[in-house]
């Protein structure tokens, strides 16, 4: 007698479908531009925000099935974790859908300098050139961002400013998500008071101006040093004169005392 296989066991024995591996895993930034992070007031959560320059890098790939915009932010003289400062925008031409990676969310260093909004704006600009009718899939927001109220509000403000609809499934604002939206409905602006592109000629002019300022400061410093040296020489001369006057006064006093006692 043959044993009838259990349908549940049969389903369990079936291998799970393999995740589709996307191409271009080894693609790195090929185009580079300089960004100026404007000096801002110290923030109570993120700390000091001085003037800073960072590098924006990006690369594009496309075939019949997929298109990719890969963006990154590099900090001169500073290393960041591999999950920080990068954003991928994937376009699926079969489903007319657009998704972001990493799925864990955009993690930016330094925070609160306008970089996150800038990257989202660049993604929107790129996608709207050809695929405004495509749809950006909804996604869940990381719970860790909701643990700090200032961080959560800042994140939600960035997303809503770009045209995303942020909703919460609970009153504590812990289970947040972004609704699906058409690419053409998003906004391609960022806060240019916080972050600006710096062109090569402009950077050269800035360096030239900085060098001129250093030369002017060097001249002022030399003048101040000459004044200090002059004052030191005058002070030395005055000290010598005072010492001579004191010695002469002591001599005079001693002489007067000797005359008075030897009459």
C-alpha positions, 0 to 999 in steps of 0.5 A: 500500500502506497502512502499518500504524501501529505500536501503540507509536507510536499509544500514544505519540501519545495525549495523557496524561490531564490531572490533575484540578484540585481546586476551592477553590484560592483558599480561605484561612483564615476562622476564627482562634484563638490558640495559646500555645507554652509555653517549653521548654528549648533543643534542641541541634538546633532551638535556643531555644524561648521563650514564643511566641504564634501564630495557627491559621487554618482553612477548610472546604469540601464538595460531593458529590464532595470535602471540604476542611479547609485549615489554616495557622499564622501567626507575628506579625512573621515571614514563612515560605516558602509551602510552610511551615506549612500542611496540607490534608486532602482527602476523596474521597467517591467512593473513600472515601479521605482524602489530605494535601497538600502531598505534599512533607510537613508543614514547620513553623516554628518546629520542635519546638514541637508544631505538627505534631502539633497540625495532624495532631490537628485533621485527625483530629478533623475527619475522624472526625466524619463519615468514620471509615470512610474510608481514609487512603492510604499515602504516602512520606516525604521523604528530606530529613528522614532526613538528620538522625537527630534530625529523622527520629526526631522526625518518626516519633515524631509520626506514630506517636503519632497512630496512623500506621504508619511503615515503611522499605524499607532499613536506613539508614532513608532510604526511609520510608513510611506505611501506609494506615490507616482514619480511625477508627484514628487518635488525635486528641490532641496534646502540650498541655504544648507547645501550648494554645489561648488564648481571648479572655477568657483572653488579655484576663486575661493582658494585664491581669495583664501590665499589673499586673506592669508597674505593680508593676515600675514602682513598684519601679523608682521606689523603687530610683531614689529610693534611688539618688538618695538615696545619690548625694546622701549621697555628694555630701555625704560627698565635700564633708565629706571635702574640707573635712576634708582642706583643714582638715587641710592648713591645720592642718599648714601652720600648725603647720609655720609656727609651728615654723619662726618661733619 
